[in-house]
Structures are given as C-alpha cells and as structure tokens.
Amino acid sequence: MTDHPWHLRHPAPFSQGTTAITGIESAPGTGMAFEVVALAPGEVRQEVFQEESAWLLMEGHAGLTWPGGSAEVSRDSLFEELPTVLHLPPEAPLRIEARSPVEFARIRVPNERTFDPRLFDPASAPPEEHRDLGRWDDMAHRIVRTVIDLASRPESNLVLGEVITLPGRWSSYPPHHHPHPEIYHYRFTRPQGYGHGELGDEVRKVRHRDTLLILDGVDHGQVAAPGYGMYYLWVIRHLPGHPYRAPEFTKDHQWLQQPGVEMPRCGSRRNP
C-alpha cells in the first residue's frame, strides 16, 4: 500500500516466501529489484538469477551454499550486530537451508561482468563509521556500515550498506543528492517507531518496514523520532560510465561542512 509513488509501505510482517517491493522494470524505476525473502525453519530454497544479487541477512540462522563456498550465518539484531551479506555474480546458484525463521533483504541488478562470489560476515565486513560524532552537538551522529562499494567490489553495479540513526538524531545529513537511484528500507527498535525522510521539499513519515525510492537527484535527509532507533538499508545503482563515488551536499547547507562550525545559541541566557 502507498499514497506516494516513491514511498512504499508494508505495515504487516512479511509473509513467508518472496515479497517483491520494487522490480528492475517497475515504475517509478530504480533499475534494481528489491525483495524480502522470509523462510520457515527447515525450509530449503534454491535460487539462481541472471542478475548480480546481494543477500543481506536481516534476522535468523541459515546455512548457505554457493559455488566455491558455504557458511552458517546468523543475526539477532540489526541494531547491535554487524551485517552479513552474500554477494553473487550473475548465474551463480545459491542454496539456503533455514535453521530458524530467517529473513533476507535481496537486491538484484543487471550486470554483464562476472566476478567471484564473496561473503561479507561480521568478521570480514568493513568496520562501522561513527559519522559526525563531535559535530553539531552530535545531532547528526550516526553509525554507517558500508559493505559493497567501489573499493570492496569494483565489479559490482551496486553500492550497499546500513545506517543506524540514533533516537532523535539526523542522518544522511546535511541533505544531499546524486543522479544515481537509491533505495532506503527502514526498521525501528520498536514496531511503532517512526522518523521522517525527505524527498526534495516533500517530507514523508516513515515507519517500520517502509521503503523510500530516491530518484531524479532529489535532496534527501532523515531524522528519527526521540525514543526510537532507526535502521535503514541503503543501496545505490551505478550509472553506465558514471559510478557512484560521493554525494553532493545541498548548496544552502554546505556551510555546515566547514571546520569549527558552532551551533547557534537559542533561548534566554538566563537560568530558568
């Protein structure tokens, strides 16, 4: 259900099987397929796709087998545990054996290149970044986990990571833009949690399991409501001949990036 073509809501838990949120050919188009795959304990799933795919473990315990490798993977908390992502080239078969209820976020994108499969687990994934800690009174301090980018997987057509936004704080800040299409998928520390996501001048109230499509180079920033930690999975598609490297910050707010910026004083200086 949705009341905005770029804001896709999913208020109920995801059903067993594959839930397609947006497809490669869907309109409005990101050129990526984003799906949630939920399996019951004991279920076995075998998959192979013509596209490059990334399987990000959201929760649960499963055995994975792919060409040249296998692993037992598990995750209990998006907020407290580092990500596990299996990155596969086109035509690579995957076998999943669910040891418990398990949920994956799956992203697929066309790619004519071939490359070796790779599992990023908590031991091998890049370290977390505490961005903007010590700046702006820590109001945009957030935790960024970048898994797939040009440095780690130059053959990929994706950039993929996670952001943990602390309660009451901003992320993707200052607002920025880029021509590359992007997907944000949200979870919160409590199911009634919420935040706000910007799509240009429009502000959307985002809730548990919502997805935003960021298209046409619009400015975007996010904020979590006090009391609720906000997680979002983010994935960007490289454009042909123009890979994503860094965003461009909105001109009006670029002054915040200057060293030594102090926050304005507001309210009476007299003690209450």
KOLFI-352021 format. One line per 10 residues: number of its first residue (from 1); their letters; for each residue x, y, z of C-alpha. Coordinates in steps of 0.2 Angstrom, whole numbers. Layout:
! residues N
NUM) a) X:Y:Z; ...
***
This chain:
! residues 272
1) mtdhpwhlrh) 0:0:0; 6:18:-4; 0:35:-6; 15:41:-15; 24:33:-29; 41:34:-21; 35:29:-3; 31:11:-2; 23:5:15; 22:-13:22
11) papfsqgtta) 14:-12:39; 11:-31:41; 26:-43:44; 32:-50:28; 24:-66:23; 34:-82:20; 41:-83:3; 47:-68:-8; 39:-51:-6; 43:-40:-21
21) itgiesapgt) 44:-22:-16; 51:-15:-32; 57:-23:-48; 70:-19:-61; 57:-14:-73; 45:-6:-61; 39:12:-62; 45:23:-55; 61:15:-59; 77:12:-49
31) gmafevvala) 83:-1:-61; 85:-13:-46; 74:-27:-39; 72:-25:-20; 64:-40:-12; 62:-48:6; 64:-67:7; 56:-75:23; 59:-94:26; 52:-105:39
41) pgevrqevfq) 63:-117:50; 68:-132:40; 64:-124:23; 76:-126:9; 77:-114:-5; 87:-114:-21; 89:-99:-32; 99:-93:-47; 97:-77:-56; 103:-69:-72
51) eesawllmeg) 107:-53:-62; 120:-49:-49; 112:-51:-32; 116:-46:-14; 108:-56:0; 108:-46:17; 103:-56:32; 90:-46:42; 87:-59:55; 88:-78:59
61) hagltwpggs) 100:-93:56; 103:-101:40; 116:-112:30; 121:-105:14; 130:-114:-1; 136:-106:-16; 149:-110:-30; 166:-112:-21; 159:-109:-3; 147:-112:11
71) aevsrdslfe) 144:-104:28; 132:-104:43; 126:-87:46; 115:-79:60; 109:-62:66; 98:-57:80; 99:-38:80; 100:-26:66; 105:-13:78; 118:-22:88
81) elptvlhlpp) 126:-34:76; 137:-30:60; 129:-36:44; 131:-52:34; 130:-50:15; 132:-64:2; 137:-55:-15; 134:-66:-30; 138:-64:-49; 125:-67:-62
91) eaplriears) 121:-86:-64; 128:-91:-48; 117:-104:-39; 113:-102:-20; 106:-115:-8; 98:-109:8; 93:-120:22; 84:-111:36; 88:-116:54; 76:-104:61
101) pvefarirvp) 64:-91:55; 75:-82:43; 73:-66:33; 84:-59:19; 84:-42:10; 88:-46:-8; 94:-34:-21; 96:-38:-39; 103:-28:-53; 109:-32:-71
111) nertfdprlf) 127:-34:-73; 137:-41:-89; 153:-43:-79; 157:-59:-69; 166:-60:-53; 169:-72:-39; 156:-74:-25; 160:-66:-8; 153:-67:9; 155:-52:20
121) dpasappeeh) 152:-58:38; 154:-48:54; 172:-53:55; 176:-48:37; 164:-33:34; 172:-16:34; 171:-8:52; 157:4:57; 160:23:55; 153:35:68
131) rdlgrwddma) 150:49:56; 149:67:63; 152:62:81; 158:78:89; 150:90:76; 134:100:78; 131:95:96; 131:77:90; 114:79:82; 119:70:67
141) hrivrtvidl) 130:57:74; 125:40:66; 133:23:63; 137:19:45; 141:2:39; 146:2:20; 148:-16:14; 149:-15:-5; 157:0:-14; 170:3:-27
151) asrpesnlvl) 184:-1:-15; 177:-18:-10; 169:-24:-26; 174:-13:-41; 165:-26:-52; 148:-23:-44; 134:-12:-51; 129:-8:-33; 134:1:-18; 126:-6:-2
161) gevitlpgrw) 126:-3:17; 117:1:33; 114:16:44; 109:16:62; 101:33:66; 101:36:85; 85:41:93; 81:60:90; 95:62:78; 98:66:59
171) ssypphhhph) 107:55:46; 110:57:28; 114:75:33; 117:88:28; 104:85:14; 112:79:-2; 109:72:-19; 116:62:-33; 109:57:-50; 111:38:-45
181) peiyhyrftr) 95:30:-40; 94:24:-22; 83:13:-11; 81:16:8; 72:2:18; 68:6:36; 66:-4:53; 64:3:70; 69:-3:88; 50:-4:92
191) pqgyghgelg) 37:-8:79; 28:9:82; 44:19:79; 45:32:66; 55:45:58; 54:57:44; 63:56:27; 65:70:14; 61:68:-4; 66:85:-10
201) devrkvrhrd) 54:98:-2; 42:84:2; 43:76:19; 37:58:22; 33:50:39; 42:33:38; 38:18:48; 43:0:52; 46:-9:35; 43:6:24
211) tllildgvdh) 54:9:9; 58:25:0; 64:26:-18; 76:41:-21; 75:46:-39; 78:61:-50; 93:68:-40; 81:75:-26; 89:81:-10; 87:68:4
221) gqvaapgygm) 90:68:23; 82:58:38; 78:60:56; 72:48:69; 59:52:82; 66:53:100; 64:36:109; 66:26:93; 82:20:85; 80:20:66
231) yylwvirhlp) 89:7:54; 89:9:36; 97:-2:22; 103:9:8; 108:3:-10; 113:14:-24; 115:9:-43; 130:14:-53; 125:23:-69; 133:17:-85
241) ghpyrapeft) 150:26:-87; 146:36:-71; 149:26:-55; 143:32:-38; 158:40:-28; 151:53:-16; 135:64:-14; 134:82:-17; 128:92:-2; 114:104:-4
251) kdhqwlqqpg) 121:122:-8; 112:131:6; 118:119:19; 136:117:14; 142:129:27; 139:115:40; 154:106:32; 166:119:36; 178:116:51; 175:123:68
261) vemprcgsrr) 156:127:64; 147:131:81; 128:129:83; 119:145:86; 113:149:104; 94:149:106; 83:155:120; 87:165:135; 104:165:143; 96:167:160
271) np) 95:151:170; 76:145:171
***
